[in-house]
């Protein structure tokens, strides 16, 4: 992990999702995950504490 | 007795559980939280006794109230602009009045709102966990650079960093996302002091784990499930999102069960989803608890779990019912799989909860 930017530490350690991973979590498979995020509608399905 | 669920009727857990309760002959009332529209209005009457009406439903003695996911108050958009701030504050205070009053009515609240708010705090969780006999990783929560560096002085143990609350960053003009997750960090990778003050964070000794455990607390009973990911992920949440997790029920060590029940008693919660890491010596380490945690995904990954039926048995049995009673009663309810195969599932409109508080757009 590179921490040479001025971003917060948790952004440096955040997980970058591949396009396929984004499709997987936003595919509307409700309740199959602890937290589903739909980047189109900017909505989450789940308790955000679980994301 | 009816079951009042404080959540939108199309919430991902409310819809299947309402359906299953009704299949078993129970009356269910859903109420999403205070709002200006008729279905979300509320009335409190304090006149000798106390009465409460939530939307079209009265709250009656003996009811079970599951505070699943109260929605933020919704103010009438037609309020005059100079009154908007006042109206929003009044709605907020009224909403809190409703939520905090519930636990003082002759009903069973799962969980009492005041308990939920307190235990939602990660520092409180770790304090109660340690006090009640659970192993916890050494942890520092700080925005002080000296505090961070002091934690990292001991290089004999690996460290992780995590956020207090999840967040998602979206690249402008792209579908690419970055989501917070627990990550390992070494002392030499720490940024300069000023950056450490940009946001407080949780720094924790890393547990080198054999596997993770999700435990579901149902009153005086706990059910534990091992979570195994192909690459032994440090944070399994995104692996679940990718469908890459194997779930099996595991026995809870008796000392862990005793400690969790003591924790729950002190926290005044009857229901919660606990996360543990189990190390290579078989020791269970408490990581966190979510008092509103999702649980039906356990049934999705392993239908033998039957957590939907267990939860509904717990909800409709008297407080403190034993494991045997829950497992006897659970047979009255249809399963998550049966819900998925029912026409009802297709009739429930998809939910959409505002993600704005956890979403940032970056260039």
HADDOCK unambig.tbl for C-alpha pairs under 7 A between the chains (distance, minus, plus):
assign (segid A and resid 3 and name CA) (segid B and resid 189 and name CA) 6.20 0.50 0.50
assign (segid A and resid 3 and name CA) (segid B and resid 190 and name CA) 6.63 0.50 0.50
assign (segid A and resid 3 and name CA) (segid B and resid 191 and name CA) 5.50 0.50 0.50
assign (segid A and resid 4 and name CA) (segid B and resid 191 and name CA) 6.54 0.50 0.50
assign (segid A and resid 6 and name CA) (segid B and resid 195 and name CA) 6.24 0.50 0.50
assign (segid A and resid 8 and name CA) (segid B and resid 195 and name CA) 6.35 0.50 0.50
assign (segid A and resid 8 and name CA) (segid B and resid 198 and name CA) 5.89 0.50 0.50
assign (segid A and resid 8 and name CA) (segid B and resid 199 and name CA) 6.17 0.50 0.50
assign (segid A and resid 10 and name CA) (segid B and resid 162 and name CA) 6.58 0.50 0.50
assign (segid A and resid 10 and name CA) (segid B and resid 163 and name CA) 6.45 0.50 0.50
assign (segid A and resid 10 and name CA) (segid B and resid 180 and name CA) 6.43 0.50 0.50
assign (segid A and resid 11 and name CA) (segid B and resid 180 and name CA) 6.83 0.50 0.50
assign (segid A and resid 13 and name CA) (segid B and resid 183 and name CA) 5.78 0.50 0.50
assign (segid A and resid 14 and name CA) (segid B and resid 178 and name CA) 5.68 0.50 0.50
assign (segid A and resid 14 and name CA) (segid B and resid 179 and name CA) 5.18 0.50 0.50
assign (segid A and resid 14 and name CA) (segid B and resid 180 and name CA) 4.39 0.50 0.50
assign (segid A and resid 14 and name CA) (segid B and resid 181 and name CA) 5.66 0.50 0.50
assign (segid A and resid 15 and name CA) (segid B and resid 178 and name CA) 5.18 0.50 0.50
assign (segid A and resid 15 and name CA) (segid B and resid 179 and name CA) 5.24 0.50 0.50
assign (segid A and resid 15 and name CA) (segid B and resid 180 and name CA) 6.24 0.50 0.50
assign (segid A and resid 15 and name CA) (segid B and resid 181 and name CA) 6.39 0.50 0.50
assign (segid A and resid 16 and name CA) (segid B and resid 177 and name CA) 5.93 0.50 0.50
assign (segid A and resid 16 and name CA) (segid B and resid 178 and name CA) 4.28 0.50 0.50
assign (segid A and resid 16 and name CA) (segid B and resid 179 and name CA) 6.68 0.50 0.50
assign (segid A and resid 17 and name CA) (segid B and resid 176 and name CA) 6.56 0.50 0.50
assign (segid A and resid 17 and name CA) (segid B and resid 177 and name CA) 5.58 0.50 0.50
assign (segid A and resid 17 and name CA) (segid B and resid 178 and name CA) 5.95 0.50 0.50
assign (segid A and resid 18 and name CA) (segid B and resid 176 and name CA) 6.97 0.50 0.50
assign (segid A and resid 19 and name CA) (segid B and resid 176 and name CA) 6.48 0.50 0.50
assign (segid A and resid 21 and name CA) (segid B and resid 242 and name CA) 6.55 0.50 0.50
assign (segid A and resid 24 and name CA) (segid B and resid 241 and name CA) 6.89 0.50 0.50
assign (segid A and resid 24 and name CA) (segid B and resid 242 and name CA) 5.93 0.50 0.50
assign (segid A and resid 25 and name CA) (segid B and resid 241 and name CA) 5.39 0.50 0.50
assign (segid A and resid 25 and name CA) (segid B and resid 242 and name CA) 6.65 0.50 0.50
assign (segid A and resid 30 and name CA) (segid B and resid 12 and name CA) 6.64 0.50 0.50
assign (segid A and resid 31 and name CA) (segid B and resid 12 and name CA) 6.16 0.50 0.50
assign (segid A and resid 31 and name CA) (segid B and resid 296 and name CA) 6.18 0.50 0.50
assign (segid A and resid 31 and name CA) (segid B and resid 297 and name CA) 5.28 0.50 0.50
assign (segid A and resid 32 and name CA) (segid B and resid 297 and name CA) 4.59 0.50 0.50
assign (segid A and resid 32 and name CA) (segid B and resid 300 and name CA) 5.82 0.50 0.50
assign (segid A and resid 33 and name CA) (segid B and resid 240 and name CA) 5.78 0.50 0.50
assign (segid A and resid 33 and name CA) (segid B and resid 241 and name CA) 5.06 0.50 0.50
assign (segid A and resid 33 and name CA) (segid B and resid 297 and name CA) 5.70 0.50 0.50
assign (segid A and resid 34 and name CA) (segid B and resid 237 and name CA) 6.91 0.50 0.50
assign (segid A and resid 34 and name CA) (segid B and resid 294 and name CA) 5.91 0.50 0.50
assign (segid A and resid 34 and name CA) (segid B and resid 297 and name CA) 6.77 0.50 0.50
assign (segid A and resid 39 and name CA) (segid B and resid 175 and name CA) 6.81 0.50 0.50
assign (segid A and resid 42 and name CA) (segid B and resid 354 and name CA) 6.94 0.50 0.50
assign (segid A and resid 42 and name CA) (segid B and resid 355 and name CA) 5.80 0.50 0.50
assign (segid A and resid 43 and name CA) (segid B and resid 352 and name CA) 5.30 0.50 0.50
assign (segid A and resid 43 and name CA) (segid B and resid 353 and name CA) 5.14 0.50 0.50
assign (segid A and resid 43 and name CA) (segid B and resid 354 and name CA) 5.12 0.50 0.50
assign (segid A and resid 43 and name CA) (segid B and resid 355 and name CA) 4.84 0.50 0.50
assign (segid A and resid 44 and name CA) (segid B and resid 352 and name CA) 6.46 0.50 0.50
assign (segid A and resid 44 and name CA) (segid B and resid 353 and name CA) 5.55 0.50 0.50
assign (segid A and resid 44 and name CA) (segid B and resid 354 and name CA) 6.78 0.50 0.50
assign (segid A and resid 44 and name CA) (segid B and resid 355 and name CA) 5.70 0.50 0.50
assign (segid A and resid 45 and name CA) (segid B and resid 352 and name CA) 6.71 0.50 0.50
assign (segid A and resid 45 and name CA) (segid B and resid 353 and name CA) 6.61 0.50 0.50
assign (segid A and resid 46 and name CA) (segid B and resid 294 and name CA) 6.89 0.50 0.50
assign (segid A and resid 47 and name CA) (segid B and resid 292 and name CA) 6.94 0.50 0.50
assign (segid A and resid 47 and name CA) (segid B and resid 293 and name CA) 6.54 0.50 0.50
assign (segid A and resid 47 and name CA) (segid B and resid 294 and name CA) 6.89 0.50 0.50
assign (segid A and resid 48 and name CA) (segid B and resid 166 and name CA) 6.71 0.50 0.50
assign (segid A and resid 49 and name CA) (segid B and resid 165 and name CA) 6.32 0.50 0.50
assign (segid A and resid 49 and name CA) (segid B and resid 166 and name CA) 6.38 0.50 0.50
assign (segid A and resid 50 and name CA) (segid B and resid 293 and name CA) 6.68 0.50 0.50
assign (segid A and resid 51 and name CA) (segid B and resid 166 and name CA) 5.99 0.50 0.50
assign (segid A and resid 51 and name CA) (segid B and resid 237 and name CA) 6.92 0.50 0.50
